[in-house]
């Protein structure tokens, strides 16, 4: 459950919107290692998507 909650936490963080009550609930339930791992994967997917989009548009 912690990994799924980490994915949800990171997804909301990427959007930049989040309720303070949800943030307070996640403080004790989410592993920092899971959050870091999910964030790194999310950034890699985002960058790869941007590179693919630029290559597609440039052709």
Order of alpha helices (4+ residues) and beta strands (2+ residues): alpha-alpha-alpha
